[in-house]
Amino acid sequence: MSSPDLRIELPLLALLALLWGSSYLFTKLAVADIPPVTLIALRVLGAAILLTIVMRLRSEKLPRSGKTWRMLFFQAVFNSIGAWTLLAWGQQFVEAGLASVLNSTSPIFVFLITALVTRHEARDGRRLFGVTLGVLGVVLIVGLDALRGLGDQVAGQLACLVGAALYAGAAIYGKRFGHISAVATAAGTMIWASIVLVPLALVLDRPWTLAPSLTAVAATGVLSILCTGVALLIYFRLVRTLGSMGVASQSYLRASIGVILGLVFLGETFTLPVAIGLGAAIAGVALINWPARRKARG
């Protein structure tokens, strides 16, 4: 298989990190007026509608195989239903900085699962160093103080870690959908998530009784269309081009995106540890995704 064109794939990886990194901001704005379960249900439902429209415009059809739909259900559990629910629950008890660090560990889980179980991708020392460097970069970006709470709220921290592990499982399991297009994979995943979460929201939150502000509604729309629908189109493309560990490495860039957004919109200070952390995170992503040299034939 030919190496991916990093001039195209790495900017897409950065765009994915921007979309998912900014989702925390839009979630914070929306959840002020919309309960979490209803918010996630609206997020996946809007994305499912968008992705279905994109399929129709591309003259594509959803898969008909029962086996494929069962696979898409598992992908939805990994990538949205399970991971988002666990992370949302865990973040009630864990400080944002520590949650960011714990949530950035998905490349480590990808490396371990690949090395010990699936062995479907290269797992050399360069990638291991990139994985480690990226996590250290995130710690520096967020701040060492974020680690002080480690071990205090064990259940919440474990939820964040299991959520990261589920993201890793999604990146690995997503490699199985080579027989259908990226947009069909994304649409099928969001359809399953909607089937599960929309009825749950109707029962738990009675959303027809809510009166959200215009800001919350707009934030929900951006979260659904851009941060979910468009992001998943990019995600499933990158699963095929950069591989499981490559697409998981965007978790390091998310912290960098958060710093940049803070500098631009909140006037936050750019310190030396943050600068070193940014460099380490970017270097980690580069080491993970840089193609290995091919040995010359004798």
C-alpha positions as CSV (number, residue, x, y, z in Angstrom):
1,M,0.0,0.0,0.0
2,S,1.4,3.5,-0.9
3,S,2.2,6.0,1.8
4,P,-0.4,8.7,2.4
5,D,0.3,12.2,1.1
6,L,1.1,14.0,4.4
7,R,0.7,17.4,2.7
8,I,-3.0,16.6,2.5
9,E,-3.6,14.3,5.5
10,L,-1.8,16.2,8.2
11,P,-3.7,19.5,7.5
12,L,-6.9,17.3,7.7
13,L,-5.7,15.9,11.0
14,A,-5.2,19.4,12.3
15,L,-8.7,20.4,11.1
16,L,-10.2,17.4,12.9
17,A,-8.4,18.4,16.1
18,L,-9.8,21.9,15.6
19,L,-13.3,20.6,15.2
20,W,-13.2,18.2,18.1
21,G,-11.1,20.6,20.3
22,S,-13.6,23.4,19.9
23,S,-16.5,21.1,20.7
24,Y,-15.7,21.5,24.4
25,L,-16.4,25.3,24.1
26,F,-19.7,24.7,22.2
27,T,-20.8,22.0,24.6
28,K,-20.2,24.3,27.6
29,L,-22.4,27.0,25.9
30,A,-25.1,24.5,25.0
31,V,-25.3,22.5,28.2
32,A,-26.2,25.7,30.2
33,D,-29.7,25.3,28.9
34,I,-29.9,21.8,27.4
35,P,-29.4,18.6,29.5
36,P,-26.4,16.5,28.5
37,V,-28.3,13.5,27.2
38,T,-30.6,15.6,25.1
39,L,-27.6,17.6,23.9
40,I,-25.8,14.5,22.7
41,A,-29.0,13.2,21.1
42,L,-29.4,16.4,19.2
43,R,-25.7,16.3,18.3
44,V,-25.9,12.8,16.7
45,L,-29.3,13.3,15.2
46,G,-28.3,16.5,13.3
47,A,-25.1,14.8,12.2
48,A,-27.1,11.7,11.0
49,I,-29.4,14.0,8.9
50,L,-26.4,15.9,7.4
51,L,-24.5,12.8,6.5
52,T,-27.6,11.2,5.0
53,I,-28.1,14.3,2.8
54,V,-24.4,14.1,1.8
55,M,-24.9,10.5,0.8
56,R,-27.9,11.3,-1.4
57,L,-26.0,14.2,-3.1
58,R,-23.1,11.7,-3.8
59,S,-25.7,9.1,-5.1
60,E,-24.5,6.7,-2.4
61,K,-26.7,4.3,-0.5
62,L,-26.6,2.9,3.0
63,P,-25.4,-0.7,3.4
64,R,-28.0,-3.4,3.3
65,S,-26.0,-6.2,5.0
66,G,-27.1,-7.1,8.5
67,K,-23.5,-7.9,9.4
68,T,-22.4,-4.4,8.3
69,W,-25.1,-2.8,10.4
70,R,-24.0,-4.9,13.4
71,M,-20.5,-3.6,12.9
72,L,-21.7,0.0,12.7
73,F,-23.5,-0.5,16.0
74,F,-20.3,-1.5,17.7
75,Q,-18.5,1.4,16.0
76,A,-21.2,3.8,17.4
77,V,-20.7,2.4,20.9
78,F,-17.0,2.9,20.7
79,N,-17.0,6.3,19.0
80,S,-20.0,8.1,20.4
81,I,-22.6,6.3,22.6
82,G,-20.1,4.8,25.1
83,A,-17.2,7.2,24.9
84,W,-19.2,10.5,25.0
85,T,-21.5,9.3,27.8
86,L,-18.6,8.1,30.0
87,L,-16.6,11.3,29.4
88,A,-19.6,13.5,30.1
89,W,-20.2,11.6,33.4
90,G,-16.5,11.6,34.4
91,Q,-16.1,15.3,33.8
92,Q,-18.7,16.0,36.5
93,F,-16.1,14.9,39.1
94,V,-12.7,15.7,37.4
95,E,-11.2,19.1,36.8
96,A,-11.0,20.1,33.1
97,G,-7.2,20.1,33.0
98,L,-6.9,16.6,34.4
99,A,-9.7,15.3,32.1
100,S,-7.9,16.7,29.1
101,V,-4.7,14.8,30.1
102,L,-6.6,11.6,30.7
103,N,-8.6,12.0,27.5
104,S,-5.4,12.5,25.5
105,T,-4.2,8.9,26.3
106,S,-6.1,7.2,23.5
107,P,-2.9,6.8,21.3
108,I,-1.3,4.9,24.2
109,F,-4.3,2.5,24.2
110,V,-4.0,2.2,20.4
111,F,-0.3,1.3,20.7
112,L,-0.9,-1.3,23.5
113,I,-3.9,-2.9,21.8
114,T,-2.0,-3.0,18.5
115,A,1.1,-4.5,20.2
116,L,-0.6,-7.0,22.4
117,V,-3.8,-8.0,20.4
118,T,-4.4,-6.9,16.8
119,R,-0.8,-6.3,15.5
120,H,-2.4,-4.6,12.4
121,E,0.0,-1.7,12.2
122,A,3.7,-0.9,12.8
123,R,4.6,-0.6,16.5
124,D,8.2,0.4,16.4
125,G,10.3,2.5,18.9
126,R,9.7,5.7,16.9
127,R,6.0,5.5,17.3
128,L,6.3,4.6,21.0
129,F,8.5,7.6,21.5
130,G,6.0,9.8,19.6
131,V,3.1,8.5,21.8
132,T,5.1,9.2,25.0
133,L,6.2,12.7,23.8
134,G,2.7,13.6,22.9
135,V,1.3,12.8,26.3
136,L,4.1,14.8,28.0
137,G,3.4,17.7,25.7
138,V,-0.3,17.7,26.7
139,V,0.7,17.6,30.4
140,L,2.9,20.7,29.9
141,I,0.2,22.5,27.9
142,V,-2.5,21.9,30.5
143,G,-0.1,22.4,33.4
144,L,1.5,20.2,35.9
145,D,-0.9,21.4,38.6
146,A,-3.6,19.4,36.7
147,L,-2.0,16.2,37.9
148,R,-2.4,17.1,41.6
149,G,-5.9,15.7,41.6
150,L,-4.8,12.3,40.2
151,G,-6.2,9.6,42.4
152,D,-8.8,11.7,44.3
153,Q,-11.9,11.1,42.3
154,V,-11.0,7.6,41.1
155,A,-14.4,6.7,39.5
156,G,-14.5,9.9,37.5
157,Q,-10.9,9.5,36.4
158,L,-11.5,5.9,35.4
159,A,-14.5,7.0,33.4
160,C,-12.3,9.4,31.5
161,L,-9.7,6.7,30.9
162,V,-12.2,4.2,29.7
163,G,-13.6,6.8,27.4
164,A,-10.1,7.3,25.9
165,A,-9.8,3.5,25.6
166,L,-13.1,3.4,23.7
167,Y,-11.8,6.1,21.3
168,A,-8.8,3.9,20.8
169,G,-11.1,0.9,20.1
170,A,-13.0,3.1,17.6
171,A,-9.8,4.0,15.7
172,I,-8.9,0.3,15.5
173,Y,-12.3,-1.1,14.7
174,G,-12.9,1.6,12.1
175,K,-10.3,-0.1,9.9
176,R,-12.9,-2.8,9.2
177,F,-15.1,-0.6,7.0
178,G,-13.0,-0.7,3.9
179,H,-15.9,-2.2,2.0
180,I,-18.1,0.9,2.4
181,S,-17.3,4.6,1.9
182,A,-16.2,6.9,4.7
183,V,-19.5,8.9,4.4
184,A,-21.6,5.7,4.7
185,T,-19.6,4.6,7.7
186,A,-20.1,8.0,9.4
187,A,-23.8,8.1,8.5
188,G,-24.5,4.5,9.7
189,T,-22.6,5.2,13.0
190,M,-24.7,8.4,13.7
191,I,-27.9,6.6,12.8
192,W,-27.2,4.0,15.4
193,A,-26.3,6.6,17.9
194,S,-29.6,8.5,17.2
195,I,-31.6,5.3,17.6
196,V,-30.2,4.7,21.1
197,L,-29.9,8.3,22.4
198,V,-33.0,10.1,21.1
199,P,-35.5,7.8,22.9
200,L,-33.3,8.0,26.0
201,A,-33.4,11.8,25.9
202,L,-37.2,11.8,25.4
203,V,-37.7,9.6,28.5
204,L,-35.1,11.3,30.8
205,D,-35.3,15.0,29.9
206,R,-38.7,15.6,28.2
207,P,-37.0,18.1,25.8
208,W,-40.4,19.6,24.7
209,T,-40.5,21.3,28.1
210,L,-37.1,23.1,27.6
211,A,-36.7,26.7,26.6
212,P,-33.1,27.0,25.5
213,S,-31.5,30.4,24.6
214,L,-30.5,31.3,21.1
215,T,-26.9,30.9,22.1
216,A,-27.5,27.3,23.3
217,V,-29.4,26.5,20.1
218,A,-26.7,27.9,17.9
219,A,-23.9,26.1,19.8
220,T,-25.9,22.9,19.4
221,G,-26.1,23.4,15.7
222,V,-22.4,24.0,15.3
223,L,-21.6,21.0,17.6
224,S,-23.9,18.8,15.5
225,I,-23.1,19.9,11.9
226,L,-19.4,20.9,12.1
227,C,-17.9,19.2,15.2
228,T,-19.7,15.9,14.5
229,G,-21.0,15.5,11.0
230,V,-18.1,17.1,9.1
231,A,-15.5,15.9,11.7
232,L,-16.6,12.2,11.2
233,L,-16.2,12.5,7.4
234,I,-12.6,13.6,8.0
235,Y,-12.1,11.0,10.8
236,F,-13.1,7.9,8.8
237,R,-11.0,9.1,5.8
238,L,-8.0,9.5,8.1
239,V,-8.6,6.0,9.6
240,R,-7.9,4.7,6.1
241,T,-5.0,6.9,5.2
242,L,-3.1,7.5,8.5
243,G,-4.2,4.4,10.3
244,S,-5.5,3.8,13.9
245,M,-2.6,5.4,15.7
246,G,-2.3,8.3,13.3
247,V,-5.9,9.4,13.6
248,A,-5.8,8.9,17.4
249,S,-2.8,11.3,17.6
250,Q,-5.2,14.2,17.0
251,S,-5.9,14.0,20.7
252,Y,-2.5,15.7,21.3
253,L,-3.4,18.5,18.9
254,R,-6.7,19.1,20.6
255,A,-4.8,20.5,23.7
256,S,-2.8,22.7,21.3
257,I,-6.0,24.0,19.7
258,G,-7.3,24.8,23.2
259,V,-4.3,26.9,23.9
260,I,-4.5,28.8,20.6
261,L,-8.3,29.5,21.2
262,G,-7.5,30.8,24.7
263,L,-4.8,33.1,23.3
264,V,-7.0,34.5,20.6
265,F,-10.4,34.8,22.4
266,L,-9.6,34.9,26.1
267,G,-6.3,36.8,26.2
268,E,-4.5,34.0,28.0
269,T,-0.7,34.1,28.6
270,F,1.7,32.1,26.4
271,T,4.3,30.7,28.8
272,L,7.5,28.8,28.2
273,P,6.2,25.4,29.5
274,V,3.2,25.8,27.2
275,A,5.5,26.6,24.3
276,I,7.6,23.5,25.1
277,G,4.4,21.4,25.4
278,L,3.1,22.6,22.0
279,G,6.4,21.6,20.4
280,A,6.4,18.2,22.1
281,A,2.8,17.5,21.1
282,I,3.4,18.5,17.5
283,A,6.6,16.4,17.4
284,G,4.8,13.5,18.9
285,V,2.1,13.7,16.1
286,A,4.9,13.9,13.5
287,L,6.8,10.9,14.9
288,I,3.6,8.8,14.9
289,N,2.5,9.7,11.4
290,W,5.9,9.9,9.6
291,P,6.2,7.0,7.2
292,A,8.9,4.5,8.0
293,R,11.9,4.2,5.7
294,R,11.8,1.3,3.4
295,K,14.8,-1.0,3.4
296,A,16.7,-1.0,0.2
297,R,16.7,-4.3,-1.6
298,G,20.1,-6.0,-1.9
